[in-house]
Each structure stands twice: as C-alpha cells, then as structure tokens.
C-alpha cells in the first residue's frame, strides 16, 4: 500500500500544548476509525508552523476525505517513492 507525507500548514503548531496535540490526535483517530482500516496514520512531526504526517493509504482521495472530515489542512500530499537512511550508504 502506498505511503504518503502530508504537509499541513498550521501557524503556531510548535506552540501547541501537549493537551492540544492530544485533542488533535484523538479527533484524527476517531475519523480514521470511521473511514476503516484502509487508511493508517503512522506518525507526525510538529515544526514551528507545520505538521508533517505520514500515512499509509490506497490513494490521495481518502487522505483528503480524512482532512475534510476533521477540518485539518492537507496543503501538500506527496507519495513516498522510496526510503533511505544512513544504512543505505553502506
């Protein structure tokens, strides 16, 4: 199944409290349960004003549906074509 990186512009994201991030996570997980097992949230990175979320999903459409139902921005959705890390250099 394809993996995607979603860039979400969210001004002040880096200033969100643990409780606020937990509420966002809970909302996201509730919508994922509604959409079924074909979409899975792997993890997210929080920066100063953005979230970068990694999902496994069959296509971009279901990712956009998740974003629309949750009121989350999905400014850029990019399919991961390959992965590498330092062990790749060996």
Protein Blocks (a to p, Z undefined) as FASTA:
>chain_A
ZZdddddddehklmpcfklmmmmmmmmmmmmmmnojmbccfbdcddfkbccdddddfbfk
lmmmmmmmnopacfbacddfbdcdfklmZZ
